[in-house]
Amino acid sequence: MNKHLYETFKDDFRLGAAISGIILMNDEERQALFEMMKKRFEEFKKNFKPQPGMPEFKFPDPKPFPAGQMPDKQLAATQFNLVVAENECKMGNIYKGPDEFDFTGADRLLKFARENGQDMRWHTLVWHQQSPRWIFEDGNGGKASKELLEERLKKYIMTVGARYKDDICSVDVVNECISDKNFNLRDGNDRSQWFDILGPEYIDKAFFWAKEAFPNSSLVINDYNLEMIKGKREGMYKLVKGMLERRVPVDTVGLQMHINIQNPPVSEIEETIELYGSLGLNVIVTEMEVSAYIDKDFEHPDPRRVYDQAFFDQQAERYYQIFECFKRQAKVGILKDVVLWGITDGMSWKNNFPAPGRGDAPLLFDVEGKEKPAFTRLLGL
């Protein structure tokens, strides 16, 4: 490689990648993680109860991680100028108890970013998933009170900010708060214990605390399918417009962009970016990949695709057209960052999801870390 990919876009936006903590581990740490995953998997299978109407899932057993340096690490260091943790900065991995914090994974990624002259994002402060169970409990078998949960959340945000405020360029303050059911705020019936206990004002409060904790960072509200589903896009628009009217310090909307080889059309992506830009907000793409599968539901997953030259050319054209849109929106001052959710196909979260046992090929590098046609097309933009 004679040219680094991020250099192609250096005058337009930062180009980032989500980093799995696995690629920064040594062999002993990976083996210990694998053994823990096996135990958790056995517990999961033992306790798993299929939901009515859902297909029978045949979960593949976890596979050992490769030894030695994985190709993702070198590619992460050389092809991107922005990094974000795939999992290590989520609350469940850090907030171990009322006075117990584990920053091992976050510190390791920050060290990697510093060594490679990269900026770092924080994902995420508040999410209805991957939050520790104890935070919603009162310690006596009951639900935490509103006052107690607010105290814990504020302490968490302030503690993270005290440690990383000078190193983080942008923060996903609240993640995935718009419901897929009615496009309003996700409530207690839709898995959000934050809403259930704190009410809708938890979002405003999280942003005010985040502004205090990260005074120089961009503050992001992040969600999926905003570029794919009009109702959800409008639900987020209504939310952030109200936040701005209440002078809540949100300045950016994050589009996750877990999209596929066919949908959505580029025109809809551009319309989404312009919609939030019309409010004076910045837009960033936070978790992008282009899946080989269009999977409309879990019950009828697409048949396996053949990853032949025709597919790779189709994927390359898809990436190229979308990145042309990104460049246009960067030039008018709306789009600031683009982050891919992973580096090589072998490490993508789309493997086994939503169809267990099925691999995917959604990223710019194959399972061996070799450049795919999509990488080459983007390099020439």
C-alpha positions as CSV (number, residue, x, y, z in Angstrom):
1,M,0.0,0.0,0.0
2,N,1.6,3.3,-1.1
3,K,-1.2,5.5,0.2
4,H,-3.1,5.4,3.5
5,L,-6.8,5.4,3.1
6,Y,-7.5,8.2,5.6
7,E,-5.2,10.5,3.5
8,T,-7.7,10.3,0.6
9,F,-10.3,12.1,2.8
10,K,-8.1,14.2,5.0
11,D,-9.5,17.4,3.5
12,D,-13.1,16.2,4.0
13,F,-13.5,14.2,7.2
14,R,-11.7,11.9,9.6
15,L,-11.9,8.3,8.7
16,G,-12.2,5.9,11.6
17,A,-12.6,2.2,12.5
18,A,-14.0,0.4,15.5
19,I,-11.3,-1.6,17.3
20,S,-12.0,-4.9,18.9
21,G,-10.0,-5.2,22.1
22,I,-9.1,-8.7,21.0
23,I,-6.6,-7.4,18.4
24,L,-4.7,-5.5,21.1
25,M,-4.4,-8.5,23.4
26,N,-1.5,-10.9,23.7
27,D,-2.0,-14.7,23.2
28,E,-2.5,-15.5,26.9
29,E,-5.2,-12.8,27.2
30,R,-6.9,-14.1,24.1
31,Q,-6.9,-17.7,25.4
32,A,-8.3,-16.6,28.8
33,L,-11.0,-14.6,27.0
34,F,-11.8,-17.7,24.8
35,E,-12.2,-19.9,27.9
36,M,-14.5,-17.4,29.5
37,M,-16.6,-17.1,26.2
38,K,-17.0,-20.9,26.2
39,K,-18.3,-20.9,29.7
40,R,-20.7,-18.1,29.0
41,F,-21.9,-19.8,25.8
42,E,-22.7,-23.0,27.7
43,E,-24.7,-21.0,30.2
44,F,-26.5,-19.2,27.4
45,K,-27.5,-22.4,25.6
46,K,-28.7,-23.9,28.9
47,N,-30.9,-20.9,29.7
48,F,-32.0,-19.9,26.2
49,K,-35.7,-19.9,25.7
50,P,-36.9,-19.4,22.0
51,Q,-39.5,-16.8,21.5
52,P,-42.8,-17.8,19.9
53,G,-42.7,-17.4,16.2
54,M,-38.9,-17.3,16.1
55,P,-36.9,-19.9,14.1
56,E,-34.8,-22.5,15.9
57,F,-31.3,-21.1,16.3
58,K,-28.4,-23.5,16.0
59,F,-25.7,-21.5,17.6
60,P,-22.1,-22.2,16.4
61,D,-19.6,-22.9,19.1
62,P,-17.0,-20.1,19.8
63,K,-13.8,-20.6,17.9
64,P,-10.3,-19.9,19.3
65,F,-8.7,-16.6,18.4
66,P,-5.7,-16.7,16.1
67,A,-2.3,-16.4,17.7
68,G,0.2,-13.7,17.1
69,Q,-0.5,-10.2,15.7
70,M,-3.8,-10.1,13.8
71,P,-3.9,-8.2,10.5
72,D,-6.5,-5.8,11.9
73,K,-4.0,-4.3,14.2
74,Q,-1.6,-3.1,11.5
75,L,-4.5,-2.0,9.3
76,A,-6.0,0.0,12.2
77,A,-2.7,1.7,12.8
78,T,-2.0,2.7,9.2
79,Q,-5.3,3.2,7.3
80,F,-7.4,5.3,9.8
81,N,-6.9,8.5,11.7
82,L,-9.7,7.9,14.2
83,V,-10.5,5.0,16.4
84,V,-13.4,3.9,18.7
85,A,-13.7,0.9,21.0
86,E,-16.2,-1.7,19.7
87,N,-17.0,-2.8,23.3
88,E,-14.4,-1.7,25.8
89,C,-15.9,1.7,26.5
90,K,-19.4,0.5,27.1
91,M,-20.7,1.0,30.7
92,G,-21.0,-2.7,31.5
93,N,-17.2,-3.2,30.9
94,I,-16.2,-0.3,33.1
95,Y,-18.7,0.4,35.9
96,K,-18.2,-2.7,38.0
97,G,-19.7,-1.3,41.3
98,P,-20.7,1.9,43.0
99,D,-17.1,2.7,43.6
100,E,-15.4,0.3,41.2
101,F,-14.2,1.2,37.7
102,D,-12.1,-0.9,35.3
103,F,-10.5,1.2,32.6
104,T,-8.1,-1.5,31.3
105,G,-9.6,-1.8,27.8
106,A,-10.2,1.9,27.3
107,D,-6.6,2.8,28.5
108,R,-5.2,0.2,26.1
109,L,-7.0,1.7,23.1
110,L,-6.0,5.3,24.1
111,K,-2.4,4.1,24.2
112,F,-2.8,2.6,20.7
113,A,-4.3,5.8,19.4
114,R,-1.5,8.0,20.9
115,E,1.2,5.7,19.4
116,N,-0.3,6.1,16.0
117,G,-1.2,9.8,16.1
118,Q,-5.0,9.1,16.0
119,D,-8.0,10.8,17.5
120,M,-10.3,8.7,19.7
121,R,-14.1,8.6,20.1
122,W,-16.0,7.3,23.1
123,H,-18.8,4.8,22.6
124,T,-21.0,5.1,24.7
125,L,-22.1,6.7,28.0
126,V,-25.8,5.7,28.2
127,W,-27.4,2.7,26.4
128,H,-30.3,0.4,27.3
129,Q,-28.0,-2.5,26.6
130,Q,-24.6,-3.5,28.1
131,S,-25.3,-1.6,31.3
132,P,-24.5,-3.3,34.5
133,R,-27.5,-4.9,36.2
134,W,-26.6,-3.6,39.6
135,I,-26.9,0.0,38.6
136,F,-30.7,-0.4,38.3
137,E,-31.0,-2.1,41.7
138,D,-31.3,-0.7,45.2
139,G,-29.1,-3.4,46.8
140,N,-32.1,-4.9,48.7
141,G,-33.8,-6.8,45.9
142,G,-35.7,-3.9,44.6
143,K,-35.5,-1.3,41.9
144,A,-33.2,1.7,42.3
145,S,-34.9,5.0,43.1
146,K,-34.8,7.8,40.6
147,E,-32.4,9.8,42.9
148,L,-30.1,6.9,43.3
149,L,-29.9,6.1,39.6
150,E,-29.3,9.7,38.7
151,E,-26.5,9.9,41.3
152,R,-24.9,6.8,39.8
153,L,-25.2,7.9,36.2
154,K,-23.8,11.4,37.0
155,K,-20.9,9.8,38.9
156,Y,-20.1,7.5,36.0
157,I,-20.1,10.3,33.4
158,M,-18.0,12.6,35.6
159,T,-15.5,9.8,36.4
160,V,-15.0,8.9,32.8
161,G,-14.7,12.6,31.8
162,A,-12.1,13.3,34.6
163,R,-9.9,10.5,33.1
164,Y,-10.4,11.1,29.4
165,K,-11.7,14.6,28.7
166,D,-8.4,15.8,27.1
167,D,-8.2,12.8,24.8
168,I,-11.7,12.2,23.4
169,C,-12.8,14.2,20.3
170,S,-16.4,13.1,20.4
171,V,-18.7,11.2,22.8
172,D,-21.8,9.1,22.1
173,V,-23.7,10.4,25.0
174,V,-27.0,8.5,24.4
175,N,-27.2,5.5,22.2
176,E,-30.3,4.0,20.5
177,C,-33.0,5.8,22.4
178,I,-35.6,5.9,19.6
179,S,-38.0,3.0,19.6
180,D,-38.5,0.9,16.5
181,K,-42.2,0.4,17.5
182,N,-43.5,3.9,17.5
183,F,-40.5,6.1,16.8
184,N,-40.8,7.9,20.1
185,L,-38.4,7.4,23.0
186,R,-37.7,3.8,23.9
187,D,-39.5,3.2,27.2
188,G,-39.5,0.5,29.9
189,N,-41.7,-1.8,27.8
190,D,-39.0,-1.5,25.1
191,R,-36.1,-2.5,27.3
192,S,-35.0,0.9,28.5
193,Q,-34.6,0.9,32.3
194,W,-33.1,4.4,32.0
195,F,-36.5,5.7,30.9
196,D,-38.4,3.4,33.2
197,I,-36.7,4.8,36.3
198,L,-35.6,8.3,35.3
199,G,-38.3,9.2,32.7
200,P,-37.6,11.0,29.4
201,E,-35.5,13.7,31.1
202,Y,-32.6,11.3,31.5
203,I,-31.5,12.2,28.0
204,D,-31.2,16.0,28.7
205,K,-29.5,15.4,32.0
206,A,-27.0,13.0,30.5
207,F,-26.0,15.7,27.9
208,F,-25.7,18.4,30.5
209,W,-23.5,16.2,32.6
210,A,-21.5,15.2,29.6
211,K,-20.9,18.8,28.7
212,E,-19.5,19.4,32.1
213,A,-17.4,16.2,32.0
214,F,-16.2,16.6,28.4
215,P,-16.2,20.4,27.8
216,N,-14.1,20.2,24.6
217,S,-15.7,17.1,23.0
218,S,-18.5,16.9,20.4
219,L,-21.6,15.5,22.1
220,V,-23.4,13.0,20.0
221,I,-26.9,11.3,20.0
222,N,-26.5,8.0,18.1
223,D,-28.9,5.6,16.6
224,Y,-29.4,3.0,13.8
225,N,-31.8,3.0,10.8
226,L,-32.1,6.7,10.7
227,E,-31.1,6.6,7.1
228,M,-33.3,3.6,6.4
229,I,-36.7,4.2,8.1
230,K,-38.4,7.6,7.6
231,G,-40.5,7.4,10.8
232,K,-37.4,6.8,12.9
233,R,-35.5,9.6,11.1
234,E,-38.4,12.0,11.9
235,G,-38.6,10.7,15.5
236,M,-35.0,11.6,16.0
237,Y,-35.5,15.0,14.3
238,K,-38.3,15.8,16.7
239,L,-36.2,14.8,19.7
240,V,-33.1,16.8,18.8
241,K,-35.2,19.8,17.7
242,G,-36.8,19.8,21.2
243,M,-33.4,19.4,22.8
244,L,-32.0,22.4,21.0
245,E,-35.1,24.5,22.0
246,R,-34.4,23.5,25.6
247,R,-30.7,24.5,25.1
248,V,-29.5,21.0,25.7
249,P,-25.9,20.8,24.5
250,V,-26.3,18.3,21.8
251,D,-24.3,19.2,18.7
252,T,-24.1,16.1,16.5
253,V,-26.4,13.3,15.3
254,G,-24.6,9.9,14.8
255,L,-25.9,7.7,12.0
256,Q,-24.8,4.1,12.7
257,M,-25.3,3.1,9.0
258,H,-25.5,-0.7,9.4
259,I,-26.6,-0.9,5.8
260,N,-26.6,-3.5,3.1
261,I,-25.7,-4.0,-0.5
262,Q,-29.0,-2.7,-1.7
263,N,-30.6,-0.4,0.8
264,P,-31.0,2.4,1.5
265,P,-30.5,4.4,-1.7
266,V,-27.8,7.0,-1.6
267,S,-30.4,9.7,-2.1
268,E,-32.0,8.7,1.2
269,I,-28.7,8.8,3.0
270,E,-28.1,12.3,1.7
271,E,-31.6,13.4,2.7
272,T,-31.0,12.2,6.2
273,I,-27.7,14.1,6.6
274,E,-29.3,17.2,5.2
275,L,-32.3,16.9,7.5
276,Y,-30.2,17.1,10.7
277,G,-27.9,19.6,9.1
278,S,-30.9,21.9,8.7
279,L,-31.0,22.2,12.5
280,G,-27.5,23.5,12.6
281,L,-26.2,20.1,13.8
282,N,-23.2,18.2,12.6
283,V,-23.6,14.6,11.4
284,I,-21.1,11.8,11.8
285,V,-21.3,8.2,10.5
286,T,-20.5,6.0,13.5
287,E,-20.8,2.3,12.7
288,M,-20.8,1.7,9.0
289,E,-20.5,-1.5,7.1
290,V,-22.1,-2.8,3.8
291,S,-23.6,-6.2,4.5
292,A,-23.9,-8.8,1.7
293,Y,-27.4,-9.6,3.0
294,I,-30.6,-7.6,3.0
295,D,-32.3,-9.7,5.7
296,K,-35.7,-8.2,6.2
297,D,-36.4,-10.4,9.3
298,F,-34.8,-13.1,11.4
299,E,-37.2,-15.8,10.3
300,H,-36.3,-15.8,6.6
301,P,-32.6,-14.9,6.3
302,D,-31.2,-14.5,2.8
303,P,-29.6,-17.5,1.3
304,R,-25.8,-17.6,1.4
305,R,-24.1,-15.4,-1.1
306,V,-21.1,-16.4,-3.2
307,Y,-18.4,-13.9,-2.7
308,D,-17.2,-13.8,-6.2
309,Q,-15.8,-10.9,-8.3
310,A,-19.3,-9.8,-9.3
311,F,-20.2,-9.3,-5.6
312,F,-17.0,-7.6,-4.8
313,D,-17.5,-5.2,-7.7
314,Q,-21.0,-4.5,-6.6
315,Q,-19.9,-3.8,-3.1
316,A,-17.1,-1.5,-4.3
317,E,-19.5,0.5,-6.4
318,R,-21.9,0.8,-3.4
319,Y,-19.1,2.1,-1.1
320,Y,-17.9,4.5,-3.8
321,Q,-21.3,6.1,-4.4
322,I,-21.9,6.5,-0.7
323,F,-18.5,8.0,0.0
324,E,-19.1,10.5,-2.9
325,C,-22.2,11.6,-0.9
326,F,-20.1,11.9,2.2
327,K,-17.6,14.1,0.4
328,R,-20.4,16.4,-0.8
329,Q,-21.9,16.7,2.7
330,A,-18.5,17.3,4.2
331,K,-17.8,20.1,1.7
332,V,-21.0,22.0,2.8
333,G,-19.9,21.6,6.4
334,I,-22.3,19.1,7.8
335,L,-20.5,15.7,7.8
336,K,-17.4,15.6,10.1
337,D,-16.4,11.9,10.6
338,V,-17.0,8.5,9.0
339,V,-16.3,5.4,11.1
340,L,-16.4,1.8,9.8
341,W,-17.6,-0.8,12.3
342,G,-14.6,-3.1,12.0
343,I,-11.6,-3.6,9.8
344,T,-11.5,-7.2,8.4
345,D,-14.5,-9.3,7.4
346,G,-13.3,-12.1,9.8
347,M,-13.8,-9.9,12.9
348,S,-17.1,-8.3,11.8
349,W,-20.1,-8.5,14.2
350,K,-22.2,-9.4,11.2
351,N,-20.8,-12.9,11.2
352,N,-23.5,-15.2,12.7
353,F,-26.0,-12.3,12.8
354,P,-28.9,-12.5,12.1
355,A,-28.3,-16.0,10.8
356,P,-26.2,-18.2,13.2
357,G,-23.4,-20.0,11.3
358,R,-23.5,-17.6,8.3
359,G,-20.5,-15.4,7.6
360,D,-20.7,-12.0,6.0
361,A,-18.2,-9.8,4.0
362,P,-19.2,-6.2,4.9
363,L,-15.9,-4.4,5.3
364,L,-12.9,-3.1,3.2
365,F,-10.5,-6.0,4.0
366,D,-11.1,-9.7,3.7
367,V,-10.6,-12.3,6.5
368,E,-6.8,-12.4,5.8
369,G,-6.5,-8.6,5.8
370,K,-6.1,-8.3,2.1
371,E,-7.5,-5.2,0.3
372,K,-10.9,-5.7,-1.4
373,P,-12.1,-3.9,-4.5
374,A,-14.1,-1.5,-2.3
375,F,-10.8,-0.3,-0.6
376,T,-9.2,0.3,-4.0
377,R,-12.2,2.3,-5.3
378,L,-12.2,4.5,-2.2
379,L,-8.5,5.0,-2.5
380,G,-9.1,6.6,-5.9
381,L,-11.9,9.0,-4.8
